[in-house]
């Protein structure tokens, strides 16, 4: 996950003040979490947290997936091969870009389509690269990081969903096509808080973050791509992860957001998917929404009254396999899988 700027317009600030006054209560508009009167959930395949954990570990084992590195190329090749091995239609979108520090990078977005002929479609997004420097780290600010939660965990959820769908008979398949869209070059951006001594060479010419999603939004692949909604997975594998309802997600994809949060509640995952609103984040979903796909962001953040926005592992060398929790991966993956079976 990039350094995310928390946008708090007056309306959002007012909302936070309201929530601060009653921190244990849900906002009135979402008082019905789906736990009491909701109909029984339809049968859905079982998502394996153990398998998603193994997929996370495999990515980390390649080394930091920094664009232009051998580990980055090897990881991308492995991802393409895995999706093809599950019988999905795979498209690659190579592109070149310049980062804020003037580095010219070679990157690629990877699109894997399950049931590519289906008219109704849902997109699952995640970034698969890692930040080249742990600038939030107290001791190793210039060291690359494993990106176990920030990058690998979201990709792992996508891979496990692809794996279980590939094993389903047609009679048990969801009635939508699913596109797993892995965007690249998300995390090589300028953080004014930790890199103030550096010059942002992209200042005034565009966002230095989310380069892959910016490229995909301008060059849709498949051409003319349409989806009912999209879900961005960013930092979804850590212990004690908590997901709030982010502002832009509520504005652009409120229906899918409510469905996913209510499904999570019915499955018993309300400790992860909190009925708690938060301000807006600058993340890949900003550009994915601009592409015409209404997209919500599932991202691990701390409560609104905390002194920091993210857990301590964010953009540090602590973001390694020691923080990854099979239970968190299971909660996210099972919720998304089940939601595809709910109209």
N, C-alpha and C positions, 0 to 999 in steps of 0.2 A: 504494500500500500504506500502510495506517495505521501509526502507531507500534506495533510489535508487541512485546508483553511476552513474553519468553522464560520459559516456565514449566519449572522443573526440579525435579520431585519427586525424592525419594530414589532411586527406581528409575532415573530418567533420569540423575541425577548419577552413579550407579554405572555406567550404560552409557557415559557420557562418559569416565569414568576408564578404563574398559576400552578404549575406542577410542583414548584418548590414549596408552595404553601400546603400541598397535600401529597407528599411524595409517595405514599403507599396506595394512592387511588388511581384508577385508570381514567383517562379523559372521558367525558360523558359520551362522546360519539362512538367509543369503542367499548362501552361497558359490557356488551355481549361478546365474550371471548370465544364463544362456540363450545364451551365446555358443558353446558346444561341442556339447551334445547336443540342443538345441532343434530342433524340426521347422522346415522351411522356412516362411517367412512367406507367407501368401496375398497375392495381388496386390491392391494398393491404389492409388488415384489419387495423382498427384504433387502435393505441396504446394509452392507457389511462395514462397520467401523474398522474392523481389523484389516480388511482389504484396502480401504482408503488410507489407513495408517501406512501400510506397506508401499502404496503408491507415493505417499509423501516422502518416505524414507528413500525410495529409489531415486527420486528427483534430487534430493539433498546429496545423495552419494555421488552424483555427477560432479558436484562442486558448485560454487556460485554461478548462476546462469546469467552472467553479465554479457550483453551483446558484444560481439567481436571475439569472444573467448571460445576455446575448444569445448568447454563444458556446455556452453550455450548451444553450439551446433549439435553436439551429441544428444543433448536433452531434446531438442526439437525433432531430430531424426527419430528418437525413441518414441516421442509422443505420436508422430505421424504413423509409425509402424504399429503402435498399440491400437489406435483407432481403426486402422485398416484391418488389423487382425480380428477386431470385433465385427467386421463386416460393414462398417460405416463408410459413407462416401466422404473422402477427405480432399479438401482444397487448401493449397498453400498460397499465401499472399506476401511475397517478399517485397521489402521496401528499404529505402535508405533515408537516414535522417541525421541532423546535427543536434547534439545535445547542448545543454546550456554552457558547458565548458569548452565547446568547440570541437568535440570529438565526433567524427563522422562514423556512424554505425550502420551495420547491415543487420536487418531484423526481418522477422516474418510473423504474420498472423496465421493461425492454424484453425481451419473450420472443419468440423466433423459432423456429418448429417446422418441422423437416425431417422428412418422412414422418409427419405428425401422427396418422395412423390406426394406426401401428405400436404393438403392445402393449408390446414390449420397448423401453425408452428409456434414453438416456444424456444427462446434462446437462453442458454446458460453461458454466461461470460466469466472469464477469470484472466488475470495476467499471469504469464509463465516465466517472466524474467525476474532477476533480483537486482536490488540496488547495489552499485559498485563500491559503496563506502558506508560504513556504519557510523554516520555522523552524529547519532544520538548516544553513541557509546562513550563512557567516561574515560576509557583507557585506550581503545583501539578505533579511533574515529576514521581512519583511512583504510581500515581492513574491510574486505568484502564480507558479506554475510550469507548464511545458508538460506535464508528466506523460507524457513520451514512452514511457518504460518502465513507470512506475507508473500504469497505467490503459490507455493507448492500445495498448500492445503486445499485451495479452491480448485486447482487443477486435479487434485486427487479425487475430490468429490465428483467432478465431471467424468473422470475415467471410470470410477466405480459405477456411476449411473450407466455409462455406455456398456460396461461389462455385463451388468445384470439385464439390461434391455436386450443385448445380443443373444441371450439365452432363452428369451421368452418365446413361446409359440405365438402365432399371429392372434389367436383368440384372447390372449392375455396382454397384448400390447396396448399402450395408451392410445387414445383416439386423436393424438396430435403427433406431428413430427417434432423432433427435438434437435436443435443445432447447438453443438458445443463449440463456442467461439473463444479461442485462446488468443488474447491480444499480447503483443510484445512491447518492449521499450516503454513500459509504464513508469518504472521506478527510477529513472536517471534524471531527476528533476532538481531544480534549485530550491533549497530551503533557506530562506532569509534568516531564520532563527539560528541555524547552526553553521551556515556558510557565508556569513556576512562579509568576510574578507575576500571572497571570490567574486568575480564579475559574471553576471548572468548575461551571456551573449545573445540570448533569445529575448531579453527584456524589450518589450514593445512590439515584438513580432509574433507573439503567440505564447501559449502555455508551454512550459518546458517539461511538464509531466504528461503522462497518458499519450505518448506519441503514437502508439499502435492503434488505440481506439480513435484518435483523431484521424489517422490515415484510413482506417476501415470505414468510418462514418462518411468520409468524402469519396471513397471508392468501394462502394458496397460489394461484397462478395458473399454469396452469389449476387449477380447484378440485379438491381431492383428489389433487394431483399425486403421481405415483410414478415413480421411476427406479431402475434397477439400481445405478447409482452416478453420482456427479458429480465433475467435475474443476474446481477453482478455479485460474484463471490469474492470477497477480499478479506483476508485474515479470518478464516473460519475453522481453524484447527486447534487453537490454544486452550489450555486449561482455564477454567473460569471465564470463558468467552461470554459476552453479553451483546445482544443485537437489539438496538433501538430502531424506531421508525424514523428514518432520516427525512428531512424536509422535502428535498427535491423528489424523493421516492414517493412521498405522500401526494405531492402535487401532480406528478406525471403518471404514476402507476398505482393509484390508490386501490383499485379493485383487486389486482393481483396481490398487492401487499397485504390487504385485509385477509384474503383467502389463505395466504401462506402463514400468516401469524395465527389465524384461527385453526388451521390444520395442526400447527405446532402445539397449540393448546390442547387440542383433542388427543394428540399423541403423548401428551405429558411433558412437553418440552418448553413450558412457559418460563422455566428458570433460565433458558437461553434466549428465547424470543420474547422480549419484554414488551408489555403494552405501555410503552414510554416513548414520547415524542422527543426528537432532538432537532437541532438546527441543521443547515445544509452543509454538505461536504463537497469539496472539489475532488472528484474521483472519476474513473472511467465512465460512469453512468451519465455524467454531464454530456459527453460527446455521443454516447450511445442514444440518449434521448434526442439529441439533435439530428440523429440519423433517421428518426421517425419510429424507432422501436421504444415504446414506453417501458422504461427499465428502472427497477428498484435495486438498492444497494443493501446487501447483507454484509455487515462489517462490524468487527469487534471494537467497541468503544466503551469507555468508562462513563459512569453517571455524570449528568450535567453539572453537578456541584463538586466534581473532583478537580484538583489543581491541574490535571493534564487530561488530554483527550483520549490517548491510547495507553494500553498496558506498557509496562517497562521494557518489554522485548522489542518494541517498535523501532526499527532502523538501528538495531544494535546486534552485536554478535550473540546475544542471548536468544535470538530467533533461530533456534536449532531444534533438533528432535526432542530435546529434554522438555520442551514446553508443549509438545503435541499430545492431545488427549483423544483417544479413540471414541470416548463418549460424546465429545463435541462434534467430531466428524460424523458420527452416527446421527446425532440430533439434526444436523443440517441436511445431510444426505437423505435421511428417511423422510424428513418434512418435504423437501423438494420433490422427491419421487412420488410421495403420496399426493401432493398437490396436483400433479399431472393427471391424476385420475378423478379429480373433483371438478365438476363443470362450473 
